[in-house]
Amino acid sequence: MTKICAQCGQEFNTARSSQKYCSIECRRKVKYAKDCAWLADHPGKAKEYSQAWYAKNRETVLAAKQIAYREKCAAAMKKSANEQA
Protein backbone atom coordinates (compact mmCIF):
# COMPACT_ATOMS: atom_id res chain seq x y z
CA MET A 1 0.00 0.00 0.00
CA THR A 2 1.43 3.38 -0.99
CA LYS A 3 0.71 6.40 1.20
CA ILE A 4 1.88 10.00 1.51
CA CYS A 5 3.61 11.11 4.72
CA ALA A 6 1.52 13.58 6.74
CA GLN A 7 4.68 15.44 7.79
CA CYS A 8 6.98 15.71 4.76
CA GLY A 9 4.69 14.72 1.88
CA GLN A 10 6.99 11.92 0.69
CA GLU A 11 5.46 8.76 -0.77
CA PHE A 12 6.19 5.56 1.14
CA ASN A 13 5.12 1.93 1.18
CA THR A 14 3.45 0.42 4.22
CA ALA A 15 1.68 -2.79 5.16
CA ARG A 16 -0.53 -1.08 7.74
CA SER A 17 -3.37 1.26 6.90
CA SER A 18 -2.94 3.21 10.15
CA GLN A 19 0.62 4.40 9.44
CA LYS A 20 0.76 8.17 8.78
CA TYR A 21 4.47 8.98 8.69
CA CYS A 22 7.28 7.69 6.51
CA SER A 23 9.92 7.52 9.23
CA ILE A 24 10.65 7.80 12.92
CA GLU A 25 12.10 11.28 12.33
CA CYS A 26 8.82 12.56 10.85
CA ARG A 27 6.85 11.04 13.73
CA ARG A 28 9.21 12.67 16.25
CA LYS A 29 8.87 16.08 14.56
CA VAL A 30 5.07 15.89 14.77
CA LYS A 31 5.16 14.78 18.42
CA TYR A 32 7.59 17.60 19.28
CA ALA A 33 5.32 20.18 17.62
CA LYS A 34 2.26 18.82 19.45
CA ASP A 35 4.11 18.84 22.78
CA CYS A 36 5.27 22.44 22.25
CA ALA A 37 1.74 23.54 21.36
CA TRP A 38 0.34 21.84 24.47
CA LEU A 39 2.96 23.50 26.69
CA ALA A 40 2.12 26.90 25.21
CA ASP A 41 -1.62 26.34 25.76
CA HIS A 42 -1.32 24.92 29.30
CA PRO A 43 1.55 26.66 31.15
CA GLY A 44 -0.03 26.09 34.59
CA LYS A 45 -0.48 22.34 34.08
CA ALA A 46 3.00 22.04 32.62
CA LYS A 47 4.41 23.70 35.74
CA GLU A 48 2.45 21.32 37.98
CA TYR A 49 3.68 18.26 36.05
CA SER A 50 7.25 19.55 36.16
CA GLN A 51 7.14 20.19 39.90
CA ALA A 52 5.58 16.78 40.58
CA TRP A 53 8.22 15.03 38.44
CA TYR A 54 11.01 16.92 40.21
CA ALA A 55 9.60 15.99 43.62
CA LYS A 56 9.53 12.29 42.67
CA ASN A 57 12.99 12.36 41.08
CA ARG A 58 14.76 14.86 43.32
CA GLU A 59 17.66 12.59 44.24
CA THR A 60 18.31 11.65 40.61
CA VAL A 61 18.30 15.30 39.56
CA LEU A 62 20.67 16.31 42.34
CA ALA A 63 23.02 13.43 41.51
CA ALA A 64 23.07 14.47 37.84
CA LYS A 65 23.83 18.06 38.85
CA GLN A 66 26.69 16.90 41.07
CA ILE A 67 28.18 14.83 38.26
CA ALA A 68 27.92 17.75 35.83
CA TYR A 69 29.57 20.08 38.35
CA ARG A 70 32.44 17.65 38.97
CA GLU A 71 33.00 17.25 35.22
CA LYS A 72 33.00 21.03 34.79
CA CYS A 73 35.56 21.47 37.59
CA ALA A 74 37.76 18.68 36.23
CA ALA A 75 37.71 20.27 32.76
CA ALA A 76 38.62 23.67 34.24
CA MET A 77 41.50 22.15 36.22
CA LYS A 78 42.76 20.31 33.14
CA LYS A 79 42.56 23.52 31.09
CA SER A 80 44.47 25.52 33.69
CA ALA A 81 47.13 22.78 33.94
CA ASN A 82 47.57 22.85 30.16
CA GLU A 83 47.90 26.65 30.17
CA GLN A 84 50.59 26.56 32.88
CA ALA A 85 52.64 23.97 31.04
Buried (B, 14 or more C-beta within 10 A) or exposed (E): EEBEBEBEEEEBEEEEEEBBBBEEEBBEBBEEEEEEEEBEEEEEEBEEEEEEEEEEEEEEEEEEEEEEEEEEEEEEEEEEEEEEE
